[in-house]
Amino acid sequence: MAMSRDARPGVEGLFRDMADNCARLDAPTYADLSAHVADRLPTHEVLQWMFEPYADARIADMVPLRFFAAVQRLCLEREAPGLALFYATLGGTPPSTPAARDACRAALLDIVEAHAPALARGMEWFPQTNEVGRSVALLAILRETVDAWGLPVRLHEIGASAGLSLRADALADAGVVPAERPGIGPGPDIVERVGCDIAPLDPFRAEDRLLLTSFIWPDHVERFERLRRALDVAQEVPASLVAEDALRHVRALRLVPGSVLVVWHSAMWMYLDPQERHAIENALAALGATATSDAPLVHVALEPVSEVAGEQHVFHLRVASWPGLGEVPAGMTVTRATATPSGLPISWTVPCVGAVVHDDRGRLLVIQRGKEPAKGLWSVPGGRVHAGEPFSAAVAREVREETGLDVSVGDMLGSAASPAPDGATYDIRDFRAHVVGSPVPRPGDDADDARWVGRAELRDLPMAPGLLDALAEWRVLPTAP
Ligand SMILES: C[S@@+](CC[C@H](N)C(=O)[O-])C[C@H]1O[C@@H](n2cnc3c(N)ncnc32)[C@H](O)[C@@H]1O
């Protein structure tokens, strides 16, 4: 079980956590080597010396990752051929037999003993990864953005590392990454590519290329190849990278008539404290308030869904735009896809709706679900959107099918991402609606029961998880007692 980012489990615990993560993320070589370092730490003097400064390190300090990257730099510099033999990314064969695993472990400890001071210095480098698989999600949204606004794109990335995602279009054109959903909209005309990072890397500098490459896990050959090819593409497609904090960068952004500004980030939100995140969101909302259809703003993020243990490895692609797009109001965030930490594969969310309907006594319309998910629990009427159906039409149809009531559909109140039983994720968009005609509900379709409830009854009903919190946040709980 993964630990929280602030946990301080001791160096041995850090390596056990790394072993768990590697096993989960299909990296058996590091899983085995991490477990071996954890096993040997109590008695191995050189390991103890090297990790002494990190006795109180947090999971978030990523000490094992820094150690393995320092080791891999020696492999890449041809200083550790005995270990490179086992690294698939370097042309080696991953150890798959007990004898090969023993040899691989021994090769690692040989390097530790031969290069301890260099490794200790190398571990001072904080992990720097630039995962180009994540640019696939960005490109899909850029295509939709161009389709929606018909404007050239100014692309700004915060926490850009080496700025590889700023070349999302060129990476797809060169076949480095797949072009996800190529049917949606034309390729974007990107007229400005700017990234900021507190420690930017330069794709033209050999040391920076080495550093980035060293953080790829040796079993992940595809990621390694993608990165190498992306670094080449980056040299063909100029982008400017500034050494600047994300908040400062966002605060300085301005909209330019005749172009859409897309602000993108991936795998960097966890490095910001809550105040910084809030300040960035506020700065974007303030900029968004000045947006027009001739100078729109789009915020696209691919970030872990939460930092709760075990959930850090699910990333959500979230999008907000100013002015609003389609039926989504300005600045409202919707979850469009989920992805692994490397960005691939992407799983697009299943569009769903919910209806928040009050009667003239201030009661809320609820149904008891007759099917999974949440069978037997109470919820607002709603369900899946049919292909090509506008969200508001789906709201009216679902209310009619589940309660027999006719409604007129109003504004979208908010959205929630919720796990679907088949491993997919629902993108549930809730709309306000008003009954037109008879207010007497008759349950049907997916609903076993339908009724109007006041606050007291709502409190007593077993509700679908998260619904009451969402209704409270949107201030649409029933006003009737
Ligand atoms: C895990 S890397 C992700 C890089 C890239 N976005 C990607 O998805 O491959 C996180 C990056 O965020 C940068 N970073 C962390 N805090 C930052 C801040 N306050 N402002 C700007 N960049 C920051 C780090 O230097 C690092 O390059």
The ligand as an ORCA input file, in Angstrom:
! r2SCAN-3c Opt
* xyz 0 1
  C       7.400     15.883    -12.321
  S       7.978     17.256    -13.234
  C       6.783     17.303    -14.516
  C       7.287     17.995    -15.729
  C       6.314     18.063    -16.890
  N       5.210     18.934    -16.568
  C       5.803     16.697    -17.260
  O       4.608     16.410    -17.074
  O       6.578     15.901    -17.742
  C       7.510     18.637    -12.220
  C       8.142     19.920    -12.648
  O       7.561     20.988    -11.921
  C       8.572     21.931    -11.617
  N       8.093     22.774    -10.516
  C       7.902     22.415     -9.230
  N       7.428     23.475     -8.532
  C       7.307     24.510     -9.387
  C       6.865     25.863     -9.260
  N       6.456     26.360     -8.085
  N       6.867     26.626    -10.356
  C       7.288     26.127    -11.557
  N       7.720     24.871    -11.731
  C       7.727     24.058    -10.666
  C       9.769     21.058    -11.307
  O      10.976     21.777    -11.400
  C       9.637     19.983    -12.390
  O      10.296     20.325    -13.563
*
